[in-house]
Amino acid sequence: MTYDFTLIVEGEELQTDENLDVLYEAGCDDATIGRINGIQHAMFSREAASLEEAILSAIRDVEALKGARVVRVADAGLVSMADIAARTGRTRESVRLLVAGERGPGGFPPPVTAPDARYRLWSWSDVQRWLSDALGEPVQDAGDHVIEAINAGLELRRHARYLSKDGQMQVREIAADWNGDED
């Protein structure tokens, strides 16, 4: 299978001739390196057995360049009520009623933004799972769970340095307690 995804990269300038050579030799021959609005990225079209394998191998390959740090996989999988409506073929009002618990079985996933925010956003993978489990509506899985899990690890790596040593240890303990049985 071939998987298309984009990595957001901080640190070392990727687009020098020398660094492009390093990236190519590291295995990024299937990537287009660029910068848009000051944001460095590597757009991959990578063959692998799974999306997870494709993304993780691409991160390793990019980070073979000393000073380059992948900070996230683009497309965080966040959706608004309008996005949910468009992806599911529902009206915006139908989605609003599901979110408010005024239609359906209730228990719609909470937004990832503040519940009182003017523009609320949801995790598409959480919404997909709810639609399938609560309403029995099949929704094609595009790997959003994999991308969100990898992004969570990248975010933790990026921000853990701001925790005290004790806080870092506690976060490691929390991560170690995860048993992989949860959806």
Secondary structure, DSSP 8 states (H G I E B T S, - for coil): -EEEEEEEEEES-S-SHHHHHHHHHHT-TTEEEEEETTEEEEEEEEE-SSHHHHHHHHHHHHTTSTTEEEEEES---EE-HHHHHHHHT--HHHHHHHHHTSSTTS-----SS-TT-SS--EEHHHHHHHHHHHH-------SHHHHHHHHHHHHHHHHGGGS-HHHHHHHHHHHHH--S---
